[in-house]
Amino acid sequence: MIALALGNTRPGIALAALLSVVALALSFHYLLPGSDFFSAVFANSIGVYAFIYVFFLGENFTRTQPFAQELGFALPLMGFLVGVVWRRGEIVSRIASESENISIDLAGAIIWGSPIAVVGVSSFVLPINELDPAQQNAALLIAMLIIGLTASLTARSIAAFLLDTAILFEDFFVNAGRLAKPAFAFLTCYSLLAIIYGCLYAIIDRFSAAPNFTISGASRDITLNEGLYLSVVTLSTVGYGDLTATSGIARLIVASEIIVGVLLLLFGVQAILSSDKR
C-alpha cells in the first residue's frame, strides 16, 4: 500500500521500500530464527521510515536526483543488516530469552536515536536547499551514511527495541483473538441499529407530505442508501453536514439514534472488557 501511495511522486523510493521489505524480512527470517513477529515489526518500521524519508526529501532535499534518493534510502537499511549479521549471536540470544516482561532499553534508544535526531535537525538548520543538485546529492548521501553507520554500530540495541515492540505486537493479536466473539456481537448490534434507523429515515420521508432532509443543499426525499449513510454517520457522531435533518420528527429520530448509539457503545465496550477478564 505504501508503495502504491508513493508510486506517482517517488516511484524509485516506492520500489526500494517494497524490495527492502521483502529482502530484509526474508533475511531476518533466516538470520534470526523464531523472530517472525520481529520481521513483521521491522517491515512496518520500513513503511514508517519511508514516509519520514520522503518528508525530509520534500522539505530539505528538493533538488536531489533520483539515484541519490534511492541510494540514500537504502544506506540505513544496509547498515542495519550488516550490524545484525555482525551481532547475530547476541541478538539470537536475546530472542531465545524472550519473555512477556517487556523492558524498553531507554538508554540504548537514546544512544542510537541521538545521532539520527542530530542529522534530522541539522537538515533543517543548514541551508541545504540553497545548494545545487550535485551538492544536495552529496549532502543527502553523507547524512544517510551517518545514519547507516549508526544503525550498524547499534544494531543490537535497535534489534532489542524492535523485539520488545514485536512482543507487544504478538500480545495484541493474542488478545484480539480472545475478543473476537464479543467484538463481533457488538458489531452485529451496531449494524442492526444502523439499518433500523436508516430504514426509519426512508420511511418517514415516504409517508410525509414534504421532505424531512436536505441532501447536498437540496430538499428532497431521502433514499434507503442515503438513509443508511446518514445512520452510520450519526452513530459515529462524525456529522459531515452533506445530509441533514430539517423537520422536527427527523431531528427527533436523529437525536434518539445518537443517544442509543452512545449507550450501545458504552455497554459494548464494557462487555468486551469484561469478557477479557474471564
N, C-alpha and C positions, 0 to 999 in steps of 0.2 A: 504493500500500500504506500509506503514512504517513497519507494522507487517510482511508482506511478505519479505520486503527487509532485515529485521533483522533476519528473521527466521532461516537462515543457521548458523549464527555465535552467535546470542544471542536469542535462542528460548524462554527462560524464560522471558526476558525483552520484547520481541515482544508480548507475550501473556499478560503480565502485562499491556503494553501500550494499547492493544486492549480492555481489560476488563476495564481499567481505563476510557477510552473514553466513553464506553457505560454506565458504572455505574455512573460516575460523571456528564455526560451530562444529564442523566435522573434525577439524584438527584437535579441538579440546575434547571431543568425544573419545578420541583415541589416546591423546596425551594424558588426559585426566580421567581414568575410569571411574564410573559411579558418579559422574558430575553432569547428568543430563539437565538438571534444573540450572546448574551453573551456565551451561551452554545457552539455555533459553534466556536467562537473565542477561548474559553478555550480548546475545543477538538484539535484545530490546535496548541495551545500552548503546549499541551501534546506531540504532534509529535515533535515539536522543542526541548522540554525538553528531549525527548527520545534520539535524536541524540547527544545533548550536553552530556548527561549522559554516553552514550556509548563511546564518545570521551574520557572523563575523565577516564573511566574504562580502555580503551586501553592504555592510557598514564601513569596513576599513580597508578592504582589498578589492575595490570595484574595477580595477584595471588589470587585474591578473589574467593570464592566459589559461585556457582550459587544461593544458598539460600540467601546469604548476598547481592548479586547483586540485586535480585528481591525485597527483603525487603527494601533495600536502595532506590530503585526506587520508592517504594510505600510511604515511610515515608513523603516526602514533600507534596504529593497529599493528604494523610490522614490529615496532619496538616492543609492544606488549607481548606479542607472540614469541619474540626472541627471549624476553625475560621469563616467560612461562617455561620455555624449553630449558633455560639456564637454571631456574629454581624449581624444576619439576618435582624433584623428590620432596622438598618441603611442602609444596602445595598439595601433593598427593597425600602426604601425612596429615595435613590439615583436613582434607576431605574425609580421610579414613576415621578421624576423631570427631567427625561432625556430630553435634548434639543439638538438642532442642533449646538449650540455653544460649541465646544469641548475645554475643558481646561485641558491639561495634568498636573497632580499634580507632578511636578518635585521633590518637597521636599519629598513627600510621596514615590516616586520611589527611591530616594536616601536612605531613611530610611530602606526600605525592600530590596533594591538592594545591599547595602554596606555589610551586613553580608554575603550574598551569594557570593559576589565577594571576600571577605576575605577568605572564605572557599575554593573557587576555586583556588586562588593564593597560598594559603598555601599548597594545594595538590601538587603543582609544586615545592615549596621551600623545604618542608620537605622530607627526604629520605624514602618515603613510599614504594617504590619498593624494598628497601632492607629488608623490614620486611617479616616474614614468613606468610603463608596463614592465620593463625588464627589472627595474629596481624593486617594484612591488612583488614580482615573481620571487626574487631573491629573499626579500623580507618575509614573505609567506613561508617559503621553504625553510628558512632559518628558524622561524617561530615554531613550525610544526616539527622540525628536527629536535628542538629543545624539549618539546612535549613528548616526542617519541623516545628520547633518551631517558627522560623522567619515568615514562611508563615501563621502560625496560629495566631500569635500576630498582624500581619499587614494585615490580610485578607481583611479588609475594603479598605485599600489603593490599594492592588493588584486588588481587585474587581473593584474599580473605574478606574484603569488603563485599565483593560480588557474591561470594559463597554465603555470607550471612544474609544478603538480600535474597539469594536463591532459596534459603531455608524458609524465609518469610513467604516467598512465592509458593513454595510447596505447601506450607501450612494453610495458605489461603485456599488452595484447591481442595485440600482435605476438608476444611470447614465448609467450603461451598458445596461439597458432596453431601454433607450432613444436612445442610439447609435446603437442599433441592426440593424436597417434598413440601415443607411449609411455604417456601417461596412460590412454588407452582400453585398451591392452593390460594395464596394471596393474589397472584396474578390472574387466576381464574375469576375470583370475586371482583377484582378490579376491572377486568374485561367485561364481565356481565353488567356491572354498574355503568360502564361507558356505553354499552349497547342499549340498555334500558333508557337512559337519558337521551341518547341520540335518537331513539325512536320517538320519545316524548316530544322532542323539538319538532320533528317532522309531522307528528300527529296534530299538535296544536295549530300549526300553520294550515293543515288540511281542513280543519273544522272552524277556522276563523275567517271572518269576512275580510280582514286586512292582514297584510304580512306582519309577523312579530319580530322579524330580524332585518338588520341591514347588512348586506353582504358586499364587500368591496365598494362601499359607498352607495349601493343601490338597494332600495327597499323592495323585497320580493319574497315569494315563498321559498322556504329552505328545502333542499333535497335531503334524502336519507344520508347520502355520503357526507354532505356538509354538516348534517346534524351530528353524525359520529365524530367528525373532525372537531366541531365545537365542543362536544362532550369530552374528548380526550384533552383538548387544550384547557378546558375548565377544570377537569380533575387534576391536571398537573399545575394549575394556577399560573400558566405561562402568560395568557392574555395578550395575544398578538395584536388584537384590535381590528383585524380584517373582517371579522364576523362578530356582530354584537347584537344583544337582545335589546329591543326598543319598546315592547309593550310591557305592561305590568305583570301579566301572567308569565311571560317568558323570563323576565328578570327574577320573578319569584322561584321559578324552577331552576334557573341557573344558580341562584343563591343556595337553594336546598342541595344542589349537587356539590357545591363547594363544601358545605358543612358535612354532608355524608362522606365525601371523599377524604376530608381531613380525619374524620372519625375512623374510617376504614384504614387509613394509613397508620394512625396511632395504634389501633388494635392489631393490625397486621404485623407491624414491626415488633410489638410486644410478644405476639405469638411466635414469631421467628426466633427472637432472642430466647424465649422460654424453652423452645424445642432444642436449642443448642446446649442447654444445661441438663437435659435429661440423659 
